[in-house]
Amino acid sequence: MNNHFALKILDRLASLFRLFKVDYATMRAILASKLTMDQRRVPTIFQDTKQKDGNHAFYKSLLLYAFYGLILIPFLIIGDNYLYQMSIVFGITMFILMTSMVADFSSVLLDVRDKAILHTKPIEQKTISAAKMMHVIIYMTHLTVAFILIPFIVAIAVKGIVFSLLFMLEIVFITLFIIVLTALIYIAILRFFDGERLKDIINYVQIFLSVAILVGYQIVVRSFEFVDLEISFGWHWWHLFIPPMWFAAPFELLLQGNQASYIILFSVIAVLVPTLSFILYLKLIPSFEQNLQKMMQSSGPMKVRKHRLQQWIGKIICRSAEERAIFHFSSKLISNEREFKLKVYPSLGFSIVMPFIILFNIIQTDLNAPYAFLTIYFASLMTPNVVHMLKFSDKYRGSWIYKALPLADPSLLYKATLKAFITKLYLPIILVLSVIFLILFGDFSILPDIIAMILVGLMYVVISYRMINNEVYPFSQSFSFSQNTNTAITFLTMFIIGAFAGIHFLISKIPFGIYGYLLVLLIVNWLTWRTVFKNRSQGKERIDEN
């Protein structure tokens, strides 16, 4: 791993690290070890396959980001209103990179596992922190390059080399800004909280950041108005708090010669804020690492909570004592595993926000849109991601217990886990959205439609499981390999919920058709839950093989 391409590039920048008083040789050795360990993490499910490289799953996931990057191309090549176009481009870019940073790389920034080894050696804290930061930067660079490579090539062909080089420079500043901003937020949290409470707060902050970026992107779009098919922009002071506009302004200033005061101000901020943030981070590194010790502390004795409501629900929806036991076990893992919440809760946040964003867009174009309540279907888009994540756990090494369980029907493990997901995560979100939509529309005649959407959602959970997650027992794999998923199948499951929404729309055109649709959904749900889990033993075989 000493020949890793990233290390070769860093070797050329060794003098820069020494300028900041970082022991480059030691930092390089630490970083090489981290990269080597990343490659040696081979998941159990790959041990009997041709896949020998633990990083293969990560590089495979980059194809998904390359696919996402295609959405940037129209905004890059059409027109020359750069403040609008590049604000949209950088808004999308920041959304993708920030959510990836929060979901996949925050654990590296907050990692305390190497302290027992490194802190017993004569190594300066600044060197350890630099290695940690470069570890994140290397993988964020992989992700960023995958995301913008095709748009960058297109930009060279259409807009020329100057535009493309400026685009690349801005992407560098954006990536640096996102990494440092995340670190600074964690520094602030670590300053005031400790122990278990701190870990919970960090989880919620990560969720908030992901949702805030999505909402911020919508604010960017609505900062511009279309008048007679012409894009216009009216300056307001609050635009200073919209980062995508900072990074879009230099294109107007340098390529269009727009010297409006707010364009110059945005351009200065685009350079100044990431640079000052990075300098501030370097100054706060000692405090960060010192406070990071709190992650290893406990705030006090754990309180055992009696979840009477969950126990009551388990008695209703689980037919046997074995299924109820698995249901409660899965419910506790879903509620208590921080890594699971970190991977899943941002998508839950999106599922709450997205229906309202789409609803607002529809109302803007048609104030009397009678079927706008169908946007609740967007809440179900999180289902494939969550169902996929049900395979993973921090405690995956304990999955040997599945082989020891005296279960005559292994399908109970799958069925009870999905029921736990439905009652803990899915139904609360859908029910809250349903109540809000009933209040917004002020029309209880849509109640049968909402019930139909809930029934579709329950069936969609089983469909997602059958397509994505039907070969491995729940919570039996490490989170290190949660990025290894079949992207094509995941996208297909998302189109399925779109098809259900289309069917619902057509049914709504038929007088009293919704009531017949409800009856069909009830029957299909009953058949689906009975047949899909019948004789499902693949997971048992997989555990036995290992």
Order of alpha helices (4+ residues) and beta strands (2+ residues): alpha-alpha-alpha-alpha-alpha-alpha-alpha-alpha-alpha-alpha-alpha-beta-beta-alpha-alpha-alpha-alpha-alpha-alpha-alpha-alpha-alpha-alpha-alpha-alpha-alpha
